[in-house]
C-alpha cells in the first residue's frame, strides 16, 4: 500500500497552530540564492501559489501571505514519526520521501475486514488527526504509488497492473524531469501510448530508467523494500479489540504474549535471556519495558513475574491498542530436563537463579556481583568479577582461611593502638569512629608478589569490635618499622 500526504508539512503545522487553517500559509527554502516555496496549504493553492514558485512572486499575489522557514530534514523526521505510529497496521513500513510511506500489508488487511476497510480505517484515523491523505493497494510498489497519486481507484486486483496504469500520465512512473520532458515533446500523454514499443527502442531513446520503472510497476522486476523498523526474528504481536486501560488487562496481554513466544521457543529448544515489551497507545505514544534473565528460560510464570515488577511504569492513558513482545537475546535451553533441577544447590538451583532475576529487576543487575578465584597471592588480585552465572571457575580458592564478604578495592588507612609485635590491635579508629577490639584472630602473613611490584608484606587480623561487627585489618611490614601502617581491607557479614 502506498500512503501519500500531499500537504504533509502544512498539515503538520496546522495541527499545532489551528489558526493557520483559514489563512494562506507556505514554507520557504533557499535554492540558488533565491527563496522558493517548498510547501503550501490548500488556501494558498486556491490563490494560485504552488511548490517551486518564487517567494517574491507569491507575496506579490498575496501580500499578507504567512511564511515559515523550512528545514532540510523536516520531511524525514515527520515521515519517520508517522511510520513508527503506523506499525499498528503492519510491521513493515518503509519511507517514501518526500511525502509518502509504503506498507507491506501482506496478511494484515483481513484483520480489518478486507483491503477496502483497511484503507478506510487508515484514512479515517489520519483525517481525524488533521492530515490529508490518499492511499492505494496493488501487487507492486510502483502501481500502488501511481494509483495513490493519479487515480481514484484504491484497490487494484491481482495481476492487473498494466490495465490499471494504461491511462495514467508518464509522471506516474516516478521518472525524472528530463525523461518526462522528452516524452511530452514526442506526444506521449499516457503510459499506454509507449508501453507497447520494443524495449530496445525505449532504452535507446529514453535510457534505462523508463524501462526499469515500467518493469517494476508491472511486477517483472522486484523493487527493493527497506523497512523503517526491521522486525525482530522472535516477535509476537497482540492487538486489542478495545483499548486497554487497566492493570489487569495489561497482565492478561503479557501472559498471552509470553505463552505464544515460549510455545514457539520450546519447540526450537531455546529460551529467553532478554525480552522487550512495547505498548502502543491510541494517542500515538509508545512505551517499552525490558527484562533479563541469568539463563535462558521458557518458564512463563517466572518471566511474567519479572514483567509484573515493571507494569506500574506503563501508563495506558486513553488506552493501549497494540502489544509487541520482542526477544532481543535467546539462549539454548534444555526444556525437557526441568524435573532434574529438584535437589540441586547453589547456582545449579533454578530457584536461586529466578530469585536473582527478581532482585535484578528491583535493584538493578549491577547490584548483584559474582566473583571467581584467580591464581594470585595478593588479596585484591586473587578474585575477578563475572556477569555470567554459568561461568565455570578455572581454579580453586588458594586458601581455606576466612575471607571478608566485602573486600575494599583499595585498603583504607586507619589509626591503631597495638601492644607488642604480632599481637592484634586493642582498638582502631575508622572514619572518626573508635572501635574497641573484643576478639581477634591472626596474624596471617601474605607476601607481596615481588615479580610484579616492590613493597612490604602484610600481616592480616580478623577482629570483632564492641558491636559484634567483624573487620579484616592488616599491618604493612614489620612492627615498629618507620613506614609501618595499618589498613582496613574488608568487612565480614
ABEGO torsion letter per residue (X at the ends): XBBBBABAAAAAAAAABAAAAABBBBBBBBBGGBBBBABBBAAAAAAGBBBGBBAAAAAAABAABBBBBBBAAAAAAAAAAAAAAAAAABABBBBBOAABBBBBABGAAAAAGEAAAAAAAAAAAAAAAGBBBBBBBBABAAAAAAAAAABABABBBBGAAAAAAAABBAAAAGBBAAAAAAAAAAGBABAAAAAABBAAAAAAAAEAAAAAAAAAAAGABBBBBBBABBBBABBBBBBBABBBABAAAAAAAAAAAAAAAAAAAAAAGBBBABBBBBBBBAAGBBBBBBBBBABBBABAAAAAAAAAAAAAABBAEAEBABBBBBBABBBBBBAAAAAAABGBBEAABAAAAAAAAAAAAAAEAAABBBBBBBBBABAAAABBBBABAABBBABBBABABBBBABBBABBBBBBBBBBBBGBBBABBBBGGBBBBBABBBOBBBBBBBAAABBEBBBBBBBBBBAAGBBBBBBBBEBBGBAABBBBBABBBX
